[in-house]
């Protein structure tokens, strides 16, 4: 900008968050997500139950049971989730496996969230919360468009094989 002039830079005023829930199919790399639409539909156990319902419908459709790996977050350990998991229809489709407490590095979903934030929503200004939410949905959908889906995100880009000189190979 020229000396003595100030450029107007838009600023968000207050940072906003859009809650999102997700699950990864380790076999196919498919990422199933749920992003609540309303302001009141924040990050809570009721919205997590919506994701469980999506997973149950998927299990019914595919005829395969789901092993859902969860951390010990308050959303996952809420009373309403415990009550819902006692439902025989849900139990026949979904089985829970709990990660140890205080071990976020074991939760592969956290890697997906990190990449989605870095590549999709970091340093971007949105005019309102609805456009922000729509963008988050598009970013999460784009994960499934990658080859091997969320597995590519979790494992990073495939590494090239190392070229080992013949004299250093085993069995030579």
N, C-alpha and C positions, 0 to 999 in steps of 0.2 A: 504494500500500500504506500501511497505517497506520504511524504513528510507533512505532518500536521493534519492528516485525515485519518479517521478511524473507520475500519471496515466493520460492518455489522455481522456478527457471528451468532447464528441461532443456538440457543442452549435449551436443554430439556427442562430446566427449572427444578424438577424433582425426578429422580430416577424411578422408573416403574418396573414392576416385575410381572411376568406372565407365568403362571404355574403350568407345568407340564409333567405328565406321567408317562413312563415308557417301559417296554419290555423287549428283550432281544431273543429271537429264535436262534440258538447256537448252531443248529443244523443248516439252516438256509441263509442266515444273516438278516432275515426280515426284522424290521423294527416296528413294533406296534405301539402307537402312542395315543394319548388323550390330552387335549388342551381345552380346559373349560371355557365356555363362551361368556359367562356373565361375571360381573364384578364380584358378586357374592360367592361365586364358585371358585374360591381360592384354593390354596394347597391344603386340602384337608382329607380326612379318611373317607368322606362321602364321595369325593371325586376319585379317590383310589378304588373304591368299590365299582365305579363306572368302568375303570380299566379292567378290573377282574371280570366284570360282565362281558366286556369285549373279548377277553381271552377265553372265557367259557364258551361263547358262541363260536369262536375259531376252533376250539377243541372239538365241539360237536360237529362242525362242518368238515373238519379234516379226519375225524375219528381217532385222533391221537391225544393222549394225556399230556398235560403240561406240568413240568417241574419248575416252579417259580422260585427263584433265588431272591431272598429279601434281606436287607439290612435291618437293624433293630430301630429304625426311625419311629417316632411317635405315631406317624400316620399308619404304618404297617402293624403296630402293636395295639391299636385302639380297640376298645371293647366292641364297637360295631363291626370291625373286621373279624374279630374272633367269633362273634355270633354268626356272621355271614359264612365263615368257613365251616361251621357246623352243619350247614345246609347240605344234604346228601347229593343234590344235583351238582353243586359246586365241587364237593369233595371227590366225586367220581371223575371230574375233568381236570382239576388242579390240585397239585400236591405242593406244599410249601417246604422250602429248605432255608433255614436261617443261617446267615453269616455270623461269625463271631462279632461281639460288640467291639466298637472302636477299630474297625478294619475296613475303612472306605476303599483302600487300594484293592480289595478283593471284589468289589462291586464293579463289574464291567460297564454297567449302565452309566456310571460316573464319567467314564472316558467319552462316551457318546455325548453326554451333556457338555463336557468341556469343548469338544470339537465343534459342536453345534453353536455354542456361544462364541468361540473364537472366529469361526469361519462365516457365521450367519448373522449375528446380531451385535457384535462388538463394534463400537465406534460408528453406529448408525443412528440417526435421529428420525423419529417417527412423529407424524402430526398428531396422532391420537392413539389410544390404547387398542382400538379395534384394528388399525393398520399394523400395529406392533404384533398383535395376536395372529393376524393373518400371515405375517411374515414368518413368525415362529413355526406355524403349521407347515408352510412351504419348505422351510429349512429341514424340518423333521421328515417330510415326505421325500425330500431330495436324497436323504440317506438311503432309502430303498432303491433309488435309481442307480446307485453305484454298483459296480460288479461286486457280488458277495455282500452287498448291503452294509449292515452295521459291523460285520466282521472286518471289513476293510478299515472302518473307523477305529475299532478296538485294537487291531493288530498293526495299524499303520500301513504305509505303502509296502507292497511286497519288495523284499530286498533281493538284489541280484546275487546269484551264487558266486562265492569267492573262487577265483582261479588259483588253484594250488599248483606250483611247479611239480613236474613229474618226479623229481628227486626227493620231494618232501611228502609225497602221497604214501599212505600206508600200503604195505604189501609190495613195495618196489625194491 
